[in-house]
Structures are given as structure tokens and as C-alpha cells.
């Protein structure tokens, strides 16, 4: 996990292979709490170039949003990034 709190930003990095990644909610919340964040934006890439959110993307976003409510942290959005474009899940009402 990479963390740089000098600018007030915190990052939690998932680990995985080209076909998938493990995003650990505990590590995400740990970074948010260390940064004293009141809100977070989730982001990950799709190396395939496909901007469609998978069922796993949506389930993880909902899981993190539910957990964040207990910590009084707002999940503002979940960003999917490809080499060519990006998509905000909140714009699609996906969580």
C-alpha cells in the first residue's frame, strides 16, 4: 500500500494480476482514516479497455459504501479508468 499524507491525500493500492485485483476494504478504510478523510473516491483501471462496471465492481462499491457509513465517511464516486477513457459509476447511478 502506498500512502502519502503530506498533501492530505491517502491511497490504498490493491494487489492482483491482469485478470483481477483484490481490493481490501480494511486497507481502503485504513488509508481514509489515516488521512482523516470525510469522503473518498474509489478508482481502478480496466486494462481491457472495457468501461463496463462488472458485478464485482458494483458489489465492492456497495460494500465499501455501507461500511463507510459507520465511519461517517462518504463514498463520492467510483472511477473506472482505461487507456482511452473513464467512467464515473455515480453518473450511472450504479451504487
Buried (B, 14 or more C-beta within 10 A) or exposed (E): EEBEEEEEEBBBBBEEEEEEBEBEBEBBBBBBEEBEBEEBEBEBEBEEEEBEBEEEBBEBBBEBBEBBEEEEBEBEBBBBBBEEEEBBBBEEEBB
